[in-house]
């Protein structure tokens, strides 16, 4: 009996120098948080994104935690963040003792709505966290203008936006500090890992200090403040460097797949996440919204029976028990209830993508 293979939502492309570099780590015995690949990965990352400084960390969530700590965000402070985001964005704010203040999203790009920000700013506001959702860039001109006017920090959560560009500049190069994730389903991966980047040297030096248990540079085993074990391993950095070497190829494949999805589904009763003007998306996830939650669920179930994996759009953070409030965020709630992430990995074949689209069309026809 032949078992039909599932088309996954994502799988990494590990066809480059990953094995070679990992074996170099094993051969040299440099497998923990010291070794040449850490510095090589950090330097190459800065060069690729045209950012001055970067330091590698163990995952994207701790990257956010360290970014907030380095900016001095803490108890009594408020950070404005879109409710439509992966929960890590909001958890990190709570981890430093600050209060997340939610804003709704734009109906077309799904990113935070800048027009709502002024009404949320008060004397306690310390920062705005811009989340480039699914690889679609926020309007950085508006956010920078607003932050400068109100003397606020701008944090870019670029976990899903490696390779995304706004007006020719890389996402993550605009704010005071930015964070990236290299989890196994990200555009480039280290298995588990992250990066904090900034054009401010002092911020990155502070983060580098905190991520290594705040150990003194001049006195062995002396720790002058509360620190954390948030370092990346040399093995993970080796994988990351190999991924970075083929980043252009990966991004090109993902853009090609997004175009094919648009071509195949353009006349169907659904909406794609829109791209803002003058932006290039990483297309981390190709995402669609159906007419309503019932249609969304039927299509997901139909695709599941056809051995095609999908994901729902993130639940808005304000609906989670820990962050629940009574405010309504109509756009975010609507997108979350109707949205689907489609298989978006660089190795997805054209015939597989066509099969996915054919099944979506069949489901829509059967339930019309």
KOLNUPA-246916 format. One record per residue (C-alpha): y, x, z. Coordinates in Angstrom, 1 decimal. Example, Ala and Ser with C-alpha at 12.3 -4.5 7.8 and 13.67 -1.06 7.14 Angstrom:
north, east, up
-4.5, 12.3, 7.8
-1.1, 13.7, 7.1
end
This chain:
north, east, up
0.0, 0.0, 0.0
3.4, 1.4, -1.0
6.1, 1.1, 1.6
9.5, 0.5, 0.0
12.1, 3.0, 1.0
15.2, 1.8, 2.8
18.6, 2.7, 1.2
20.5, 3.9, 4.3
24.1, 3.3, 5.2
24.6, 7.1, 5.3
22.8, 10.4, 5.2
24.3, 13.9, 5.0
24.2, 16.2, 2.0
22.6, 19.4, 3.4
21.8, 21.1, 0.1
24.2, 24.1, 0.5
24.0, 27.1, 2.8
23.2, 25.2, 5.9
19.7, 26.6, 6.4
20.8, 30.1, 5.5
23.6, 30.1, 8.0
21.6, 28.5, 10.8
18.9, 31.2, 10.2
21.5, 33.9, 10.5
22.4, 32.4, 13.9
18.8, 32.5, 15.0
18.2, 36.0, 13.7
21.3, 37.3, 15.6
20.5, 35.3, 18.7
24.1, 33.8, 18.7
23.1, 30.2, 19.2
25.5, 28.9, 21.9
29.3, 28.7, 22.0
30.0, 32.3, 20.9
29.4, 33.8, 17.4
31.1, 34.6, 14.2
30.6, 31.1, 12.6
32.9, 29.4, 15.1
35.9, 31.4, 14.1
34.9, 31.3, 10.4
34.6, 27.5, 10.5
37.9, 27.0, 12.4
39.8, 29.3, 10.0
38.3, 27.8, 6.9
39.1, 24.3, 8.2
42.7, 25.2, 8.7
42.9, 26.7, 5.2
41.2, 23.6, 3.6
43.6, 21.1, 5.3
46.6, 23.4, 5.3
47.0, 23.1, 9.1
48.2, 26.0, 11.2
45.8, 25.9, 14.1
42.4, 24.3, 15.0
39.8, 24.6, 17.6
36.2, 23.3, 17.4
34.7, 21.0, 20.1
31.4, 19.3, 20.8
32.3, 15.9, 19.3
35.1, 13.7, 18.1
35.5, 11.8, 21.4
36.2, 14.9, 23.4
38.6, 16.0, 20.7
40.6, 12.9, 21.5
40.3, 13.5, 25.2
41.6, 17.0, 24.9
44.4, 16.1, 22.6
45.7, 13.5, 25.1
45.4, 16.0, 28.0
47.2, 18.7, 26.0
50.1, 16.3, 25.5
50.3, 15.5, 29.1
49.2, 11.9, 28.7
47.9, 10.5, 32.0
48.1, 7.8, 34.7
51.2, 5.5, 34.3
51.5, 6.3, 30.6
50.8, 3.9, 27.7
49.4, 4.8, 24.3
49.8, 2.4, 21.4
46.5, 2.1, 19.4
45.1, -0.3, 16.8
42.6, -2.7, 18.3
40.6, -2.4, 15.1
39.1, 1.0, 15.6
35.9, 2.7, 16.8
35.8, 2.4, 20.6
36.2, 6.2, 21.1
39.9, 6.0, 20.2
40.5, 3.6, 23.1
37.9, 5.1, 25.5
39.7, 8.5, 25.4
43.0, 6.9, 26.4
41.3, 5.3, 29.4
39.6, 8.6, 30.2
42.9, 10.3, 31.0
44.0, 7.3, 33.1
46.5, 5.9, 30.6
46.7, 2.4, 29.3
45.8, 1.5, 25.7
48.3, -1.0, 24.2
46.8, -2.7, 21.2
48.5, -3.7, 17.9
47.1, -5.7, 15.1
46.2, -4.5, 11.6
47.6, -4.9, 8.1
45.6, -7.4, 6.0
45.2, -5.1, 3.0
44.6, -1.5, 4.3
43.2, -2.6, 7.7
45.2, 0.1, 9.4
47.7, -0.5, 12.2
50.7, -2.7, 11.3
53.8, -0.5, 11.8
56.0, -3.6, 12.0
54.4, -4.5, 15.4
55.1, -1.2, 17.0
58.7, -1.6, 18.1
57.8, -4.6, 20.2
55.2, -2.6, 22.1
57.4, 0.4, 23.0
58.8, 0.6, 26.5
59.7, 3.3, 29.1
56.0, 3.9, 29.8
55.0, 4.6, 26.1
54.0, 8.2, 25.6
52.3, 8.2, 22.2
51.2, 6.3, 19.2
47.6, 6.9, 18.0
47.3, 6.4, 14.3
43.7, 5.8, 13.2
42.9, 6.3, 9.5
40.3, 3.6, 9.4
37.3, 4.3, 7.1
39.3, 7.0, 5.3
42.3, 4.9, 4.4
45.5, 6.6, 5.4
48.1, 5.0, 7.7
51.7, 4.9, 6.5
52.7, 8.3, 8.0
56.4, 8.1, 6.9
57.0, 5.0, 9.0
55.0, 6.3, 12.0
56.8, 9.7, 12.0
60.2, 8.0, 11.7
59.4, 5.6, 14.6
58.0, 8.4, 16.8
61.0, 10.6, 16.3
63.4, 7.7, 17.0
61.7, 6.9, 20.3
60.7, 10.5, 21.2
57.0, 9.7, 21.2
54.0, 11.9, 20.4
52.0, 11.0, 17.3
48.3, 11.5, 17.5
46.2, 11.2, 14.4
42.6, 10.0, 14.9
41.2, 11.5, 11.7
37.6, 11.1, 12.6
36.9, 9.1, 9.4
39.6, 10.8, 7.3
38.5, 14.3, 6.4
39.6, 14.7, 2.8
42.1, 11.8, 3.0
45.6, 12.5, 1.7
49.0, 10.9, 2.1
51.6, 11.9, -0.5
49.7, 15.0, -1.3
49.2, 16.2, 2.4
46.0, 16.0, 4.3
45.5, 13.4, 6.9
45.6, 15.1, 10.2
48.5, 17.4, 9.3
51.4, 15.0, 10.1
51.2, 14.3, 13.9
51.7, 16.5, 16.9
48.0, 16.8, 17.2
45.0, 15.4, 15.2
41.3, 15.0, 15.8
38.2, 15.0, 13.6
34.6, 14.1, 14.0
31.6, 15.8, 12.4
28.8, 13.4, 13.5
25.8, 13.2, 11.2
27.3, 10.2, 9.3
30.7, 11.8, 8.7
31.9, 13.2, 5.3
31.2, 16.7, 6.5
28.9, 17.1, 9.4
27.8, 19.7, 12.0
25.2, 17.3, 13.4
27.4, 16.6, 16.4
30.8, 18.1, 16.7
34.6, 17.8, 16.3
37.9, 19.6, 15.7
41.4, 19.4, 17.2
44.1, 20.5, 14.9
47.9, 21.0, 15.2
50.8, 22.9, 13.7
51.8, 23.7, 17.3
50.1, 26.8, 18.6
50.7, 26.0, 22.3
48.8, 22.7, 22.0
45.8, 24.4, 20.5
45.9, 27.2, 23.0
46.0, 24.6, 25.8
43.0, 22.8, 24.3
41.0, 26.0, 23.8
41.6, 26.7, 27.5
40.5, 23.3, 28.7
37.4, 23.1, 26.5
36.0, 26.3, 28.1
36.1, 25.2, 31.8
39.7, 26.4, 32.0
38.5, 29.9, 32.6
41.1, 32.7, 32.9
41.5, 35.1, 30.1
42.2, 37.9, 32.5
40.0, 37.3, 35.5
36.2, 36.7, 35.3
34.9, 33.3, 36.5
38.4, 32.3, 37.6
39.4, 28.7, 36.7
43.0, 27.8, 37.2
42.8, 24.1, 36.5
40.3, 21.3, 35.9
38.3, 22.2, 32.8
35.5, 20.9, 30.6
32.5, 22.2, 28.8
33.5, 20.8, 25.4
32.7, 23.8, 23.1
30.9, 23.7, 19.8
27.9, 25.9, 19.3
27.6, 28.7, 16.8
24.7, 26.8, 15.1
26.8, 23.7, 14.6
29.7, 25.7, 13.3
27.4, 27.4, 10.8
26.4, 24.0, 9.5
30.1, 23.0, 9.4
31.1, 26.1, 7.4
28.3, 25.4, 4.8
29.5, 21.8, 4.6
33.1, 22.9, 4.1
32.1, 25.1, 1.2
31.0, 22.0, -0.7
33.5, 19.5, 0.6
35.2, 19.0, -2.7
31.9, 18.2, -4.3
31.0, 15.7, -1.5
34.4, 14.0, -1.7
34.2, 13.8, -5.5
30.8, 12.1, -5.3
32.1, 9.6, -2.7
35.1, 8.7, -4.8
32.9, 8.2, -7.9
30.7, 5.8, -5.8
33.7, 3.8, -4.6
34.8, 3.4, -8.3
31.4, 2.2, -9.2
31.4, -0.4, -6.4
34.8, -1.6, -7.6
33.6, -2.0, -11.2
30.4, -3.8, -10.2
31.9, -6.2, -7.7
35.5, -6.7, -9.1
34.9, -10.3, -10.1
33.1, -11.4, -6.9
34.7, -13.5, -4.2
35.3, -10.6, -1.8
38.0, -8.1, -1.0
37.8, -4.3, -0.7
39.8, -2.4, 1.8
43.0, -1.5, -0.1
44.5, 1.9, -0.5
48.2, 2.4, 0.4
50.4, 3.7, -2.4
50.5, 7.5, -2.8
47.2, 8.0, -0.9
43.8, 9.4, -1.6
40.9, 8.0, 0.5
38.0, 10.0, 1.7
36.0, 6.8, 1.2
34.0, 7.6, 4.3
32.7, 4.1, 4.1
33.2, 1.7, 1.2
33.9, -1.6, 2.9
34.3, -5.2, 1.8
35.4, -8.5, 3.4
33.6, -11.7, 2.5
35.1, -15.3, 2.7
33.9, -16.0, 6.2
31.5, -14.8, 8.9
28.6, -17.0, 7.7
28.8, -15.5, 4.2
29.0, -12.0, 5.7
25.9, -12.6, 7.9
23.9, -14.1, 5.0
24.6, -11.2, 2.7
23.7, -8.7, 5.4
20.4, -10.4, 6.1
19.7, -10.7, 2.4
20.4, -7.0, 1.9
18.2, -6.1, 4.9
15.3, -8.0, 3.4
15.9, -6.0, 0.2
15.6, -2.8, 2.3
19.4, -2.0, 2.1
21.1, -1.0, 5.2
24.7, -2.2, 6.0
27.0, -2.1, 9.0
29.5, -4.6, 10.4
33.1, -3.6, 10.7
34.0, -2.4, 14.2
34.6, -5.1, 16.8
38.2, -5.0, 17.9
38.6, -3.1, 21.1
40.4, -6.0, 22.9
37.2, -8.0, 22.6
35.2, -5.5, 24.6
34.5, -6.3, 28.3
36.2, -3.2, 29.6
39.4, -3.7, 27.6
39.4, -7.5, 27.2
42.7, -9.3, 27.2
43.9, -12.7, 26.3
46.2, -11.7, 23.4
45.2, -12.6, 19.8
45.1, -10.1, 17.0
44.5, -12.4, 14.1
44.1, -9.9, 11.3
41.9, -7.5, 13.2
39.6, -10.3, 14.4
39.4, -11.8, 10.8
38.5, -8.4, 9.2
36.0, -7.6, 11.9
34.2, -11.0, 11.5
34.0, -10.8, 7.7
33.6, -7.1, 7.0
30.7, -5.0, 5.9
30.3, -1.2, 5.4
28.1, -0.5, 2.3
25.9, 2.5, 1.7
28.4, 5.3, 1.0
26.5, 8.6, 1.2
27.1, 11.3, -1.5
23.4, 11.3, -2.6
23.4, 7.6, -3.5
22.1, 7.2, -7.0
23.8, 5.1, -9.6
20.8, 2.8, -10.0
20.6, 2.3, -6.3
24.3, 1.3, -6.1
23.7, -1.1, -9.0
20.8, -2.6, -7.1
22.9, -3.1, -4.0
25.6, -4.8, -6.0
23.1, -7.0, -7.9
21.6, -8.1, -4.5
25.1, -9.0, -3.2
25.8, -11.0, -6.3
22.5, -12.8, -6.0
23.1, -13.7, -2.4
26.6, -15.0, -3.3
25.2, -17.2, -6.1
22.3, -18.5, -4.0
24.7, -19.6, -1.2
27.6, -20.9, -3.4
end
